Amino acid sequence: MYAQMVKTDTTKVRDLSEMSAQERAFQERIDRGEKIEPTDWMPDGYRKTLIRQIGQHAHSEIVGQLPEGNWITRAPTLERKAILLAKVQDEAGHGLYLYCAAETLGVSRDELIELLHAGKMKYSSIFNYPTLTWADIGAVGWLVDGAAIMNQVPLQRTSFGPYSRAMIRICKEESFHQRQGYDIMMKMAGGNEAQRRMAQDALDRFWYPSLMMFGPSDKESVHSAQSMAWKIKINTNDELRQKFVDQTVPQAQYLGLTVPDEHLKWNEDKGSYDFSEPDWNEFFEVLKGNGPCNRERMEARVKAWEDGEWVRDALMAHADKREASRTAAE
């Protein structure tokens, strides 16, 4: 998921009998499947959890442009360059939708970005891994966007209206991103021996980081229960990870690639695959800022923010001038 380790203000889900009348009415609306809108009353914990989750999701979309943007000028054909450029532009749009959704909760985009730069708000751990070859761009589309879709499709039913509506458009575009990545992997896997090795190497390096995208196992994810009660989160981490493995393994087999898990096997009794857990120590180290590209990603984002200050100032000055002219005309 693009929002990992999002903490709520409580780890215990309260019964309706323990709630105030206002809280009970709010929870009953959610239980009926109604959408909560920005002007509706909501508990502080619900608002804060949404800000953390949507903010982290938005940051992930923006930082996620960096590993792929690095390959726009190096894509093997003009068509591939154009496709990748369009995809990176899509990711910028996704970040915009999500920042706008977060702003309806009373937090500004500038505040969210300041939290990111200060290390007080995270982005998805997957974007702290390098894209070393063109096959990595295929793996990002196939595995990373595939894992994102696995989580984001259910989020179209999330209880907060602006977030739900943003996810509907995002999911439509992400489905094309996943197909684009798989198409690259098909070309590489069906190419010469060097290209096939490159495709296998990309799968080897991105498999476990992609499994980590769903967050830690349910027994370690102590804050999921409240998020699910509020329908901010729809499925558990382990449910989504299992679904991702079950969908992706046959795709790898079709490509003639080997999933890098010696314990991977089909379990007839449960009708799904048994597989190895990722290295969770690595996951937490990356979240702490000790991944291969953490420093590089943050330096790039801070530099972009600082270099763009004059543009933001010019836009605000223009808006102020137009407002002054309109006021004078009245």
Protein Blocks (a to p, Z undefined) as FASTA:
>chain_A
ZZehiacfbfbdcdfklpcfklmmmmmmmmnopacdfkbccdfklmmmmmmmmmmmmmmm
mmmmmmmmmmmmmpfbfklmmmmmmmmmmmmmmmmmmmmmmmmnopafklmmmmmmnopa
ccdfklmcccfbfklmmmmmmmmmmmmmmmmmmmmmpmblklmmmmmmmmmmmmmmmmmm
mmmmmmmmmmcfklmmmmmmmmmmmmmmmmmmnopafklmmmlmmmmmnomafbdfklmm
mmmmmmmmmmmmmnopacdbfkbccdfknopacdddddfklmmmmmnopafklmmmmmmm
mmmmmmmmmmmmmmmmmmmmmmmmmmmmZZ
